[in-house]
Amino acid sequence: EEVIAQQKADQTGNRPTWFVGVNAYGKGRGRGQARRTGYGYKFETADPFGLFGGKGPAGEPPGQARRPLKRLERKALRQLNLEDNATKQDIKARFKELVKRLHPDHNNGDRSSEDKLREVIQAYNYLRQAGLA
């Protein structure tokens, strides 16, 4: 047994070893909290152009850049009478408003607005699938 233990220790030059993939700090089990309180952990950095997700030049959080709209997304927004820069809340509010206004139950059974209602529902569903609503 001693011979086997010595051979195993000789393989690593009699130095201590750890299992691969073991990270005590990753699970909060490490001695102390060296990762969270080490040198430079809480340094303040200057980010005048807002490149790293801090506050913008006016002290406001920078707006998220939105990708350019596709033709069908723009068309769906037009169906809801909205501009290209409409937010999710704007889209949802306009959809609810149009459904209430165009639904046949709210128009005394008048079915003339059914086609417009169907277009509004399809446009909203497309915007939801595209991640805009």
C-alpha positions in Angstrom: 0.0 0.0 0.0 2.8 2.4 0.8 4.5 1.6 -2.5 1.3 2.4 -4.4 0.8 5.6 -2.5 4.5 6.6 -3.2 4.1 5.8 -6.9 1.0 7.9 -7.1 2.7 10.8 -5.3 5.7 10.5 -7.6 3.5 11.0 -10.7 2.7 14.5 -9.7 6.1 15.3 -8.2 4.8 15.0 -4.6 2.6 18.1 -5.1 -1.0 18.4 -4.0 -3.6 17.9 -6.6 -7.4 18.6 -7.1 -10.0 17.0 -9.2 -10.6 18.6 -12.6 -13.8 20.8 -12.7 -14.0 21.4 -8.9 -14.5 25.1 -8.2 -15.3 25.8 -4.6 -15.8 29.5 -5.2 -18.4 28.8 -7.9 -20.8 27.3 -5.4 -19.9 29.6 -2.5 -18.1 26.9 -0.6 -14.6 28.4 -0.8 -12.6 29.6 2.3 -13.3 33.3 2.8 -14.9 35.0 -0.1 -11.8 35.8 -2.1 -13.5 36.0 -5.5 -16.1 38.5 -4.4 -13.9 40.6 -2.2 -10.5 40.3 -3.9 -8.4 43.1 -5.2 -10.2 45.2 -7.8 -13.6 43.6 -7.3 -15.4 46.9 -6.6 -13.3 49.3 -8.6 -15.4 52.1 -10.2 -14.8 52.5 -13.9 -15.6 55.4 -16.2 -17.8 54.6 -19.1 -18.6 58.0 -20.8 -20.0 56.4 -23.9 -22.2 53.8 -22.2 -20.5 50.9 -23.9 -20.6 48.6 -20.9 -24.3 48.9 -19.9 -23.9 51.7 -17.4 -25.8 55.0 -17.4 -25.8 57.2 -20.4 -24.4 60.7 -20.6 -27.6 62.2 -19.2 -27.6 59.9 -16.2 -30.3 57.7 -17.8 -29.9 54.0 -18.6 -29.2 53.7 -22.3 -32.0 52.6 -24.5 -31.8 49.1 -26.0 -30.9 49.2 -29.7 -33.6 47.5 -31.7 -32.8 45.7 -34.9 -34.2 47.1 -38.1 -37.8 46.0 -38.8 -38.6 43.6 -41.6 -41.2 44.5 -44.2 -43.9 42.2 -42.7 -43.2 43.5 -39.2 -43.7 47.1 -40.4 -46.9 46.1 -42.2 -48.2 44.5 -39.0 -47.5 47.6 -37.1 -49.4 49.6 -39.7 -52.4 47.3 -39.2 -52.4 48.3 -35.6 -51.9 52.0 -36.5 -48.5 52.2 -34.8 -45.1 53.7 -35.6 -41.9 51.7 -36.1 -40.6 52.7 -32.7 -43.6 51.3 -30.7 -42.8 49.4 -27.5 -44.2 46.1 -26.4 -46.6 48.0 -24.0 -47.8 50.2 -26.9 -48.5 47.2 -29.1 -50.4 45.3 -26.5 -52.4 48.4 -25.5 -53.4 49.2 -29.1 -54.3 45.5 -29.7 -56.6 45.5 -26.7 -58.2 48.8 -27.8 -58.8 47.6 -31.4 -60.2 44.2 -30.3 -62.7 45.9 -28.0 -63.7 48.4 -30.7 -64.0 46.0 -33.6 -65.4 42.9 -31.8 -69.0 42.1 -33.1 -70.3 41.7 -29.6 -69.5 45.4 -28.9 -71.0 46.5 -32.2 -74.6 45.2 -31.6 -73.9 42.1 -33.7 -72.7 44.1 -36.8 -70.3 41.8 -38.7 -68.9 44.4 -41.0 -65.8 44.9 -39.0 -64.9 41.2 -38.7 -62.4 41.4 -41.6 -60.5 44.3 -39.9 -60.6 42.4 -36.6 -59.2 39.3 -38.2 -56.4 41.4 -39.7 -55.6 43.0 -36.3 -55.4 39.6 -34.6 -53.2 38.2 -37.3 -50.9 41.2 -37.1 -50.6 41.0 -33.4 -49.9 37.3 -33.5 -47.1 37.9 -36.1 -45.6 40.6 -33.9 -45.7 38.2 -30.9 -43.9 35.5 -32.9 -41.3 38.0 -34.1 -40.7 39.0 -30.4 -41.9 42.6 -30.7 -45.1 42.1 -28.6 
